[in-house]
Amino acid sequence: MTSMENTFVCLAAPLLLAILCLRGEGRRGLVFLLAGMTACLLSAYISAFLASVWDTDLTTASHAIAPAVEESMKALPLLFYLLVFEPEKKSAVSGALLVAVGFATFENVCFLTSYGTGELLRLKTSASSRPTAPGSFCAW
């Protein structure tokens, strides 16, 4: 397993245990959070695959491929929720927010574990330094 996958397991395991213990809104919220983290992990795989298939450079991949894949992947859990459960508007908005928070949390943890805090300011201020995995650094 890569460090990104190890990070995912470390973050997802406690969430899964909490999901099993909670009921109602709390459970739904954690499921959305976990869905966002999973979307981030899958986005990295899909972006890297598409970048290799289309033989693109790092800049093109991080500016063109990764954002499109990431936004599409963030929408999938919410679309599933909307189509299957037909929730109220308030619940759908909360779900969208929690998917985005889960995605950003996992993405930022991966950046911190990959680059350390010494590189944090450089990553924040330099758009051209964005790596393709786990996606674009858009939380800042």
DSSP file (Angstrom, degrees, kcal/mol; ACC not computed):
  #  RESIDUE AA STRUCTURE BP1 BP2  ACC     N-H-->O    O-->H-N    N-H-->O    O-->H-N    TCO  KAPPA ALPHA  PHI   PSI    X-CA   Y-CA   Z-CA
    1    1 A M              0   0    0      0, 0.0     2,-0.1     0, 0.0     0, 0.0   0.000 360.0 360.0 360.0 145.2    0.0    0.0    0.0
    2    2 A T     >  -     0   0    0      1,-0.1     4,-2.3     4,-0.0     5,-0.2  -0.346 360.0-103.1 -81.4 169.8    1.1    3.5   -0.7
    3    3 A S  H  > S+     0   0    0      1,-0.2     4,-2.5     2,-0.2     5,-0.2   0.838 122.7  56.9 -64.6 -30.6    1.2    6.2    2.0
    4    4 A M  H  > S+     0   0    0      2,-0.2     4,-2.1     1,-0.2    -1,-0.2   0.913 108.5  45.6 -66.0 -41.3   -2.0    7.7    0.6
    5    5 A E  H  > S+     0   0    0      2,-0.2     4,-2.4     1,-0.2    -2,-0.2   0.893 112.2  51.4 -68.3 -39.1   -3.8    4.4    1.1
    6    6 A N  H  X S+     0   0    0     -4,-2.3     4,-2.3     2,-0.2    -2,-0.2   0.909 109.7  50.2 -62.4 -41.8   -2.3    4.0    4.6
    7    7 A T  H  X S+     0   0    0     -4,-2.5     4,-2.1     1,-0.2     5,-0.2   0.907 109.2  52.1 -62.2 -41.8   -3.5    7.5    5.4
    8    8 A F  H  X S+     0   0    0     -4,-2.1     4,-3.1     1,-0.2     5,-0.3   0.928 109.4  48.3 -60.9 -45.6   -7.0    6.6    4.1
    9    9 A V  H  X S+     0   0    0     -4,-2.4     4,-2.3     1,-0.2    -1,-0.2   0.916 110.9  51.4 -62.0 -42.4   -7.2    3.5    6.3
   10   10 A C  H  < S+     0   0    0     -4,-2.3    -1,-0.2     1,-0.2    -2,-0.2   0.862 118.1  37.7 -64.2 -35.4   -6.0    5.4    9.4
   11   11 A L  H  X S+     0   0    0     -4,-2.1     4,-0.9    -5,-0.2    -2,-0.2   0.843 118.6  47.8 -83.0 -34.9   -8.7    8.1    8.8
   12   12 A A  H  X S+     0   0    0     -4,-3.1     4,-2.9    -5,-0.2     5,-0.2   0.842  98.5  67.1 -78.0 -33.8  -11.5    5.8    7.6
   13   13 A A  H  X S+     0   0    0     -4,-2.3     4,-2.0    -5,-0.3     5,-0.2   0.926 104.2  42.2 -58.4 -49.9  -11.2    3.1   10.3
   14   14 A P  H  > S+     0   0    0      0, 0.0     4,-2.3     0, 0.0    -1,-0.2   0.879 114.2  53.3 -65.3 -34.0  -12.4    5.3   13.2
   15   15 A L  H  X S+     0   0    0     -4,-0.9     4,-2.6     2,-0.2    -2,-0.2   0.911 107.7  50.8 -64.7 -41.0  -15.1    6.8   11.0
   16   16 A L  H  X S+     0   0    0     -4,-2.9     4,-1.9     2,-0.2    -1,-0.2   0.907 110.2  49.3 -62.8 -41.2  -16.4    3.4   10.1
   17   17 A L  H  X S+     0   0    0     -4,-2.0     4,-1.3    -5,-0.2    -1,-0.2   0.912 112.2  48.1 -63.3 -41.7  -16.6    2.4   13.8
   18   18 A A  H  X S+     0   0    0     -4,-2.3     4,-2.3     1,-0.2    -2,-0.2   0.887 108.0  55.2 -66.2 -37.8  -18.4    5.6   14.6
   19   19 A I  H  < S+     0   0    0     -4,-2.6    -1,-0.2     1,-0.2    -2,-0.2   0.893 107.0  51.0 -60.8 -39.7  -20.8    5.0   11.7
   20   20 A L  H  < S+     0   0    0     -4,-1.9    -1,-0.2     1,-0.2    -2,-0.2   0.814 115.2  42.6 -66.8 -29.9  -21.7    1.6   13.1
   21   21 A C  H  < S+     0   0    0     -4,-1.3    -2,-0.2    -3,-0.2    -1,-0.2   0.778 103.9  74.1 -88.8 -28.6  -22.4    3.1   16.6
   22   22 A L     <  -     0   0    0     -4,-2.3     2,-0.3    -5,-0.1     0, 0.0  -0.375  59.6-159.0 -88.3 164.6  -24.3    6.2   15.6
   23   23 A R    >>  -     0   0    0     -2,-0.1     3,-0.8     4,-0.0     4,-0.5  -0.921  51.0  -2.4-132.9 159.7  -27.9    6.6   14.3
   24   24 A G  H 3> S-     0   0    0     -2,-0.3     4,-2.2     1,-0.2     3,-0.2  -0.282 122.5  -2.0  69.3-138.6  -29.8    9.3   12.4
   25   25 A E  H 3> S+     0   0    0      1,-0.2     4,-2.6     2,-0.2    -1,-0.2   0.840 130.6  57.0 -61.5 -37.7  -28.2   12.5   11.3
   26   26 A G  H <> S+     0   0    0     -3,-0.8     4,-2.0     2,-0.2    -1,-0.2   0.919 109.2  45.6 -61.4 -43.5  -24.8   11.8   12.9
   27   27 A R  H  X S+     0   0    0     -4,-0.5     4,-2.3    -3,-0.2    -2,-0.2   0.932 112.5  50.8 -64.4 -46.1  -24.5    8.6   11.0
   28   28 A R  H  X S+     0   0    0     -4,-2.2     4,-2.1     1,-0.2    -2,-0.2   0.903 109.3  51.9 -59.5 -41.8  -25.5   10.3    7.7
   29   29 A G  H  X S+     0   0    0     -4,-2.6     4,-2.2     1,-0.2    -1,-0.2   0.912 110.3  46.9 -62.3 -43.6  -23.0   13.0    8.3
   30   30 A L  H  X S+     0   0    0     -4,-2.0     4,-2.6     2,-0.2    -1,-0.2   0.847 108.8  55.4 -69.3 -32.7  -20.1   10.6    8.9
   31   31 A V  H  X S+     0   0    0     -4,-2.3     4,-2.4     2,-0.2    -1,-0.2   0.919 109.5  47.0 -63.8 -42.3  -21.1    8.6    5.8
   32   32 A F  H  X S+     0   0    0     -4,-2.1     4,-2.2     2,-0.2    -2,-0.2   0.901 111.2  51.7 -64.8 -40.2  -20.9   11.8    3.7
   33   33 A L  H  X S+     0   0    0     -4,-2.2     4,-1.8     1,-0.2    -2,-0.2   0.934 112.6  45.1 -60.8 -46.5  -17.5   12.6    5.3
   34   34 A L  H  X S+     0   0    0     -4,-2.6     4,-2.6     1,-0.2    -2,-0.2   0.865 109.6  55.7 -65.8 -36.8  -16.2    9.2    4.4
   35   35 A A  H  X S+     0   0    0     -4,-2.4     4,-2.4     1,-0.2    -1,-0.2   0.889 106.8  50.9 -63.0 -38.4  -17.6    9.4    0.9
   36   36 A G  H  X S+     0   0    0     -4,-2.2     4,-1.7     2,-0.2    -2,-0.2   0.901 110.8  47.8 -64.9 -41.0  -15.7   12.6    0.4
   37   37 A M  H  X S+     0   0    0     -4,-1.8     4,-2.0     2,-0.2    -2,-0.2   0.907 112.6  48.8 -65.6 -41.4  -12.5   11.0    1.6
   38   38 A T  H  X S+     0   0    0     -4,-2.6     4,-2.7     1,-0.2     5,-0.2   0.897 108.5  54.0 -65.0 -40.1  -13.1    8.0   -0.7
   39   39 A A  H  X S+     0   0    0     -4,-2.4     4,-2.2     1,-0.2    -1,-0.2   0.873 107.4  51.9 -61.2 -36.9  -13.8   10.3   -3.6
   40   40 A C  H  X S+     0   0    0     -4,-1.7     4,-1.7     2,-0.2    -2,-0.2   0.931 110.5  46.9 -65.6 -45.6  -10.5   12.0   -3.0
   41   41 A L  H  X S+     0   0    0     -4,-2.0     4,-1.6     1,-0.2    -2,-0.2   0.933 114.7  46.2 -62.2 -46.3   -8.6    8.7   -3.1
   42   42 A L  H  X S+     0   0    0     -4,-2.7     4,-2.7     1,-0.2     5,-0.2   0.850 107.3  59.0 -65.6 -33.9  -10.4    7.6   -6.2
   43   43 A S  H  X S+     0   0    0     -4,-2.2     4,-2.9    -5,-0.2     5,-0.3   0.890 102.9  52.8 -61.1 -39.2   -9.8   10.9   -7.9
   44   44 A A  H  X S+     0   0    0     -4,-1.7     4,-2.3     2,-0.2    -1,-0.2   0.929 111.6  45.3 -62.9 -44.5   -6.1   10.5   -7.5
   45   45 A Y  H  X S+     0   0    0     -4,-1.6     4,-2.3     2,-0.2    -2,-0.2   0.933 116.2  45.1 -64.3 -45.7   -6.2    7.1   -9.2
   46   46 A I  H  X S+     0   0    0     -4,-2.7     4,-2.8     2,-0.2     5,-0.2   0.907 113.4  49.7 -67.3 -42.0   -8.4    8.3  -12.0
   47   47 A S  H  X S+     0   0    0     -4,-2.9     4,-2.5    -5,-0.2    -1,-0.2   0.923 112.5  47.3 -62.4 -44.6   -6.4   11.5  -12.6
   48   48 A A  H  X S+     0   0    0     -4,-2.3     4,-2.0    -5,-0.3    -1,-0.2   0.905 112.8  49.8 -64.3 -40.7   -3.1    9.6  -12.7
   49   49 A F  H  X S+     0   0    0     -4,-2.3     4,-2.5    -5,-0.2    -2,-0.2   0.945 113.1  45.3 -62.4 -48.5   -4.6    7.0  -15.1
   50   50 A L  H  X S+     0   0    0     -4,-2.8     4,-2.6     1,-0.2    -2,-0.2   0.877 110.7  54.1 -64.4 -37.7   -6.0    9.7  -17.4
   51   51 A A  H  <>S+     0   0    0     -4,-2.5     5,-2.2    -5,-0.2     4,-0.3   0.886 112.3  44.1 -64.2 -37.8   -2.8   11.6  -17.4
   52   52 A S  H  <5S+     0   0    0     -4,-2.0     3,-0.4     3,-0.2    -2,-0.2   0.888 113.6  49.9 -74.8 -37.2   -0.9    8.5  -18.4
   53   53 A V  H  <5S+     0   0    0     -4,-2.5    -2,-0.2     1,-0.2    -1,-0.2   0.921 118.2  39.0 -64.9 -43.0   -3.4    7.5  -21.1
   54   54 A W  T  <5S-     0   0    0     -4,-2.6    -1,-0.2    -5,-0.2    -2,-0.2   0.442 106.3-131.4 -87.7   0.5   -3.4   11.0  -22.6
   55   55 A D  T   5 +     0   0    0     -3,-0.4     2,-0.2    -4,-0.3    -3,-0.2   0.921  46.3 165.0  50.7  55.4    0.4   11.4  -22.0
   56   56 A T      < -     0   0    0     -5,-2.2    -1,-0.2    -6,-0.1     2,-0.1  -0.627  35.9-113.9 -99.7 159.3    0.2   14.8  -20.4
   57   57 A D     >  -     0   0    0     -2,-0.2     4,-2.5     1,-0.1     5,-0.2  -0.334  37.2 -97.3 -83.1 173.1    2.8   16.7  -18.4
   58   58 A L  H  > S+     0   0    0      1,-0.2     4,-2.5     2,-0.2     5,-0.2   0.872 121.2  51.4 -60.9 -40.8    2.4   17.5  -14.7
   59   59 A T  H  > S+     0   0    0      2,-0.2     4,-1.8     1,-0.2     5,-0.2   0.937 112.3  44.6 -65.1 -47.1    1.2   21.0  -15.3
   60   60 A T  H  >>S+     0   0    0      1,-0.2     4,-2.6     2,-0.2     5,-1.1   0.915 114.3  50.3 -63.1 -42.5   -1.6   20.0  -17.7
   61   61 A A  I  <>S+     0   0    0     -4,-2.5     5,-3.0     1,-0.2    -2,-0.2   0.908 114.2  43.4 -63.1 -42.2   -2.6   17.1  -15.5
   62   62 A S  I  <5S+     0   0    0     -4,-2.5    -1,-0.2    -5,-0.2    -2,-0.2   0.740 122.8  37.1 -79.1 -21.6   -2.9   19.3  -12.4
   63   63 A H  I  <5S+     0   0    0     -4,-1.8    -2,-0.2    -5,-0.2    -1,-0.2   0.717 132.5  18.1-100.6 -24.2   -4.6   22.2  -14.1
   64   64 A A  I  X5S+     0   0    0     -4,-2.6     4,-0.8    -5,-0.2    -3,-0.2   0.790 128.2  34.2-114.5 -47.7   -6.9   20.4  -16.6
   65   65 A I  I  ><S+     0   0    0     -5,-1.1     4,-2.4    -4,-0.2     5,-0.2   0.966 113.6  51.3 -79.6 -54.0   -7.4   16.8  -15.7
   66   66 A A  H  ><S+     0   0    0     -5,-3.0     4,-3.0     1,-0.2     5,-0.2   0.893 108.9  48.9 -56.9 -48.1   -7.4   16.7  -11.9
   67   67 A P  H  > S+     0   0    0      0, 0.0     4,-2.4     0, 0.0     5,-0.2   0.906 112.8  48.0 -61.8 -39.1  -10.0   19.5  -11.2
   68   68 A A  H  X S+     0   0    0     -4,-0.8     4,-1.8     2,-0.2    -2,-0.2   0.924 115.4  44.6 -65.4 -43.4  -12.5   17.9  -13.7
   69   69 A V  H  X S+     0   0    0     -4,-2.4     4,-2.6     2,-0.2     5,-0.2   0.924 113.6  50.8 -65.9 -44.1  -12.1   14.5  -12.2
   70   70 A E  H  X S+     0   0    0     -4,-3.0     4,-2.3    -5,-0.2    -2,-0.2   0.932 111.2  46.1 -61.3 -47.9  -12.2   15.8   -8.6
   71   71 A E  H  X S+     0   0    0     -4,-2.4     4,-1.4    -5,-0.2    -1,-0.2   0.882 113.5  50.1 -65.8 -36.3  -15.4   17.8   -9.1
   72   72 A S  H  X S+     0   0    0     -4,-1.8     4,-1.2    -5,-0.2    -1,-0.2   0.920 111.2  48.6 -65.3 -42.7  -17.0   14.9  -10.8
   73   73 A M  H  < S+     0   0    0     -4,-2.6    -2,-0.2     1,-0.2    -1,-0.2   0.856 108.5  53.7 -67.7 -34.8  -16.1   12.5   -8.1
   74   74 A K  H  X S+     0   0    0     -4,-2.3     4,-0.7     1,-0.2    -1,-0.2   0.832 107.8  52.1 -66.7 -30.7  -17.4   14.9   -5.4
   75   75 A A  H  X S+     0   0    0     -4,-1.4     4,-2.8    -5,-0.2     5,-0.2   0.785  93.7  73.2 -76.7 -26.8  -20.7   15.0   -7.1
   76   76 A L  H  X S+     0   0    0     -4,-1.2     4,-2.5     1,-0.2     5,-0.2   0.908  95.4  46.5 -60.6 -48.0  -21.2   11.3   -7.3
   77   77 A P  H  > S+     0   0    0      0, 0.0     4,-2.2     0, 0.0    -1,-0.2   0.909 115.9  47.5 -61.6 -37.7  -22.0   10.5   -3.7
   78   78 A L  H  X S+     0   0    0     -4,-0.7     4,-2.8     2,-0.2    -2,-0.2   0.908 110.5  50.9 -69.5 -41.2  -24.5   13.4   -3.6
   79   79 A L  H  X S+     0   0    0     -4,-2.8     4,-2.6     2,-0.2     5,-0.3   0.915 110.3  50.3 -60.7 -42.3  -26.1   12.4   -6.9
   80   80 A F  H  X S+     0   0    0     -4,-2.5     4,-2.5    -5,-0.2     5,-0.4   0.936 112.0  47.6 -59.4 -46.8  -26.6    8.9   -5.5
   81   81 A Y  H  X>S+     0   0    0     -4,-2.2     4,-2.0     1,-0.2     5,-0.6   0.910 113.7  47.4 -61.3 -44.2  -28.1   10.3   -2.3
   82   82 A L  H  X5S+     0   0    0     -4,-2.8     4,-0.8     1,-0.2    -1,-0.2   0.900 116.9  41.9 -66.4 -41.0  -30.4   12.6   -4.2
   83   83 A L  H  <5S+     0   0    0     -4,-2.6    -2,-0.2    -5,-0.2    -1,-0.2   0.869 123.0  35.5 -76.4 -37.0  -31.6    9.9   -6.6
   84   84 A V  H  <5S+     0   0    0     -4,-2.5    -3,-0.2    -5,-0.3    -2,-0.2   0.908 130.3  25.4 -85.9 -43.8  -32.0    7.1   -4.2
   85   85 A F  H  <5S-     0   0    0     -4,-2.0    -3,-0.2    -5,-0.4    -2,-0.1   0.628  82.0-146.7-100.7 -14.8  -33.3    8.7   -1.0
   86   86 A E     << -     0   0    0     -4,-0.8    -4,-0.2    -5,-0.6    -3,-0.1   0.941  32.0-168.3  45.2  63.3  -34.9   11.9   -2.4
   87   87 A P        -     0   0    0      0, 0.0    -1,-0.1     0, 0.0     2,-0.1  -0.152  24.7 -89.2 -77.5 171.1  -34.0   14.0    0.7
   88   88 A E     >  -     0   0    0      1,-0.1     4,-2.0     4,-0.0     5,-0.2  -0.365  43.0-107.3 -70.4 160.9  -35.1   17.4    1.8
   89   89 A K  H  > S+     0   0    0      1,-0.2     4,-2.4     2,-0.2     5,-0.2   0.895 118.3  54.0 -59.7 -42.8  -33.1   20.3    0.5
   90   90 A K  H  > S+     0   0    0      1,-0.2     4,-2.1     2,-0.2    -1,-0.2   0.898 109.3  48.2 -60.7 -41.9  -31.5   21.0    3.9
   91   91 A S  H  > S+     0   0    0      1,-0.2     4,-2.1     2,-0.2    -1,-0.2   0.874 111.0  50.6 -67.4 -37.8  -30.3   17.5    4.2
   92   92 A A  H  X S+     0   0    0     -4,-2.0     4,-2.4     2,-0.2    -2,-0.2   0.892 110.1  49.5 -67.7 -39.9  -28.9   17.5    0.6
   93   93 A V  H  X S+     0   0    0     -4,-2.4     4,-2.3     2,-0.2    -2,-0.2   0.914 111.1  49.7 -65.6 -42.5  -27.0   20.8    1.3
   94   94 A S  H  X S+     0   0    0     -4,-2.1     4,-2.4    -5,-0.2    -2,-0.2   0.906 110.6  51.2 -61.6 -41.2  -25.5   19.4    4.5
   95   95 A G  H  X S+     0   0    0     -4,-2.1     4,-2.3     2,-0.2    -2,-0.2   0.915 108.9  50.0 -62.4 -43.8  -24.5   16.3    2.6
   96   96 A A  H  X S+     0   0    0     -4,-2.4     4,-2.1     1,-0.2    -1,-0.2   0.913 111.4  49.2 -61.7 -42.8  -22.8   18.3   -0.2
   97   97 A L  H  X S+     0   0    0     -4,-2.3     4,-2.3     1,-0.2    -1,-0.2   0.918 111.8  48.1 -63.1 -43.4  -20.9   20.3    2.4
   98   98 A L  H  X S+     0   0    0     -4,-2.4     4,-2.5     2,-0.2    -2,-0.2   0.843 108.7  53.1 -70.7 -32.9  -19.7   17.2    4.3
   99   99 A V  H  X S+     0   0    0     -4,-2.3     4,-2.4     2,-0.2    -1,-0.2   0.933 111.9  46.8 -63.0 -44.4  -18.6   15.5    1.1
  100  100 A A  H  X S+     0   0    0     -4,-2.1     4,-2.7     2,-0.2    -2,-0.2   0.894 112.4  49.6 -64.5 -40.4  -16.5   18.6    0.3
  101  101 A V  H  X S+     0   0    0     -4,-2.3     4,-2.6     2,-0.2    -1,-0.2   0.914 111.4  48.8 -65.3 -43.0  -15.1   18.7    3.9
  102  102 A G  H  X S+     0   0    0     -4,-2.5     4,-2.3     2,-0.2     5,-0.2   0.912 112.8  48.1 -62.6 -42.4  -14.2   15.0    3.7
  103  103 A F  H  X S+     0   0    0     -4,-2.4     4,-2.5     2,-0.2    -2,-0.2   0.952 114.8  44.6 -61.3 -51.1  -12.5   15.5    0.4
  104  104 A A  H  X S+     0   0    0     -4,-2.7     4,-2.7     1,-0.2     5,-0.2   0.879 111.8  53.2 -64.7 -38.2  -10.5   18.5    1.5
  105  105 A T  H  X S+     0   0    0     -4,-2.6     4,-2.4    -5,-0.2    -1,-0.2   0.950 112.7  42.8 -62.4 -49.2   -9.5   16.9    4.8
  106  106 A F  H  X S+     0   0    0     -4,-2.3     4,-2.3     1,-0.2    -2,-0.2   0.915 114.5  51.3 -64.7 -41.6   -8.1   13.9    3.2
  107  107 A E  H  X S+     0   0    0     -4,-2.5     4,-2.1    -5,-0.2    -2,-0.2   0.925 112.4  45.6 -60.3 -46.1   -6.4   15.9    0.5
  108  108 A N  H  X S+     0   0    0     -4,-2.7     4,-2.5     2,-0.2    -1,-0.2   0.881 111.0  51.9 -68.5 -38.4   -4.8   18.2    3.0
  109  109 A V  H  X S+     0   0    0     -4,-2.4     4,-2.5    -5,-0.2     5,-0.2   0.908 110.0  50.5 -63.1 -40.7   -3.6   15.4    5.3
  110  110 A C  H  X S+     0   0    0     -4,-2.3     4,-2.1     2,-0.2    -2,-0.2   0.900 110.6  49.0 -64.4 -40.5   -2.0   13.7    2.2
  111  111 A F  H  X>S+     0   0    0     -4,-2.1     4,-2.9     2,-0.2     5,-0.5   0.928 112.3  48.3 -64.3 -43.4   -0.2   16.9    1.3
  112  112 A L  H  X5S+     0   0    0     -4,-2.5     4,-1.8     1,-0.2    -2,-0.2   0.903 114.5  44.6 -65.6 -40.2    1.0   17.3    4.9
  113  113 A T  H  <5S+     0   0    0     -4,-2.5    -1,-0.2    -5,-0.2    -2,-0.2   0.822 118.8  44.3 -73.8 -29.0    2.3   13.8    5.1
  114  114 A S  H  <5S+     0   0    0     -4,-2.1    -2,-0.2    -5,-0.2    -3,-0.2   0.900 131.9  16.4 -78.7 -42.6    3.9   13.9    1.7
  115  115 A Y  H  X5S-     0   0    0     -4,-2.9     4,-0.5    -5,-0.2     3,-0.2   0.591  96.5-136.1-111.4 -14.0    5.5   17.3    1.8
  116  116 A G  T ><< -     0   0    0     -4,-1.8     3,-0.6    -5,-0.5     4,-0.2  -0.028  38.7 -71.1  76.3 172.0    5.6   18.2    5.5
  117  117 A T  G >4 S+     0   0    0      1,-0.2     3,-0.8     2,-0.2     4,-0.5   0.698 124.2  71.3 -77.6 -18.4    4.8   21.5    7.0
  118  118 A G  G 34 S+     0   0    0      1,-0.2     4,-0.3    -3,-0.2    -1,-0.2   0.808 102.4  43.8 -65.7 -28.7    8.0   23.1    5.6
  119  119 A E  G <X S+     0   0    0     -3,-0.6     4,-2.5    -4,-0.5    -1,-0.2   0.447  88.2  94.6 -92.8  -2.3    6.5   23.0    2.1
  120  120 A L  H <> S+     0   0    0     -3,-0.8     4,-2.1     1,-0.2    -1,-0.2   0.904  84.4  46.8 -61.7 -45.0    3.1   24.2    3.1
  121  121 A L  H  > S+     0   0    0     -4,-0.5     4,-2.0    -3,-0.2    -1,-0.2   0.900 112.7  50.3 -65.7 -39.4    3.6   27.8    2.3
  122  122 A R  H  > S+     0   0    0     -4,-0.3     4,-1.6     1,-0.2    -2,-0.2   0.906 111.3  48.6 -64.9 -40.8    5.2   27.0   -1.0
  123  123 A L  H  < S+     0   0    0     -4,-2.5    -1,-0.2     1,-0.2    -2,-0.2   0.871 111.9  50.6 -65.2 -35.9    2.2   24.8   -1.9
  124  124 A K  H  < S+     0   0    0     -4,-2.1    -2,-0.2    -5,-0.2    -1,-0.2   0.871 118.1  36.0 -69.5 -36.9   -0.2   27.5   -0.9
  125  125 A T  H  < S+     0   0    0     -4,-2.0     2,-0.7    -5,-0.1    -1,-0.2   0.607 106.5  68.2 -97.5 -12.4    1.4   30.3   -2.9
  126  126 A S    ><  -     0   0    0     -4,-1.6     3,-1.1    -5,-0.2    -1,-0.1  -0.887  50.2-177.0-116.8 106.0    2.5   28.5   -6.0
  127  127 A A  G >  S+     0   0    0     -2,-0.7     3,-1.1     1,-0.2    -1,-0.2   0.795  84.1  60.8 -69.0 -27.1   -0.2   27.2   -8.3
  128  128 A S  G 3  S+     0   0    0      1,-0.2    -1,-0.2   -65,-0.0   -66,-0.1   0.615  93.9  64.8 -77.3  -9.8    2.3   25.6  -10.7
  129  129 A S  G <  S+     0   0    0     -3,-1.1    -1,-0.2    -7,-0.2    -2,-0.1   0.364  70.6 126.6 -93.2   7.1    3.7   23.3   -7.9
  130  130 A R    <   -     0   0    0     -3,-1.1   -68,-0.2    -4,-0.1     6,-0.1  -0.474  52.6-141.8 -70.0 126.1    0.4   21.4   -7.5
  131  131 A P        -     0   0    0      0, 0.0     4,-0.2     0, 0.0     6,-0.1  -0.362  15.9-120.9 -78.8 167.0    1.0   17.6   -7.8
  132  132 A T  S    S+     0   0    0      1,-0.1   -85,-0.1     2,-0.1   -84,-0.1   0.783  79.6  94.9 -80.1 -26.3   -1.5   15.4   -9.6
  133  133 A A  S    S+     0   0    0      1,-0.3    -1,-0.1   -86,-0.1   -92,-0.1  -0.953  96.3   3.8-119.1 136.5   -2.2   13.2   -6.6
  134  134 A P  S    S-     0   0    0      0, 0.0     2,-0.3     0, 0.0    -1,-0.3  -0.958 121.6 -93.7 -85.1  11.7   -4.3   13.4   -4.5
  135  135 A G        -     0   0    0     -4,-0.2     2,-0.2   -28,-0.1    -2,-0.1  -0.947  62.6 -24.5 148.9-166.0   -5.6   16.2   -6.7
  136  136 A S        -     0   0    0     -2,-0.3     2,-1.6     1,-0.1     3,-0.2  -0.513  57.2-121.4 -78.9 148.9   -5.4   20.0   -7.0
  137  137 A F        +     0   0    0      1,-0.2     3,-0.3    -2,-0.2    -1,-0.1  -0.606  60.3 139.3 -90.2  78.2   -4.5   21.9   -3.9
  138  138 A C        +     0   0    0     -2,-1.6    -1,-0.2     1,-0.2   -34,-0.1   0.367  38.3  92.5-107.5   4.7   -7.6   24.1   -3.8
  139  139 A A              0   0    0      1,-0.3    -1,-0.2    -3,-0.2    -2,-0.1   0.699 360.0 360.0 -73.2 -16.5   -8.5   24.1   -0.1
  140  140 A W              0   0    0     -3,-0.3    -1,-0.3   -16,-0.0    -2,-0.1   0.471 360.0 360.0 -87.1 360.0   -6.5   27.3    0.3
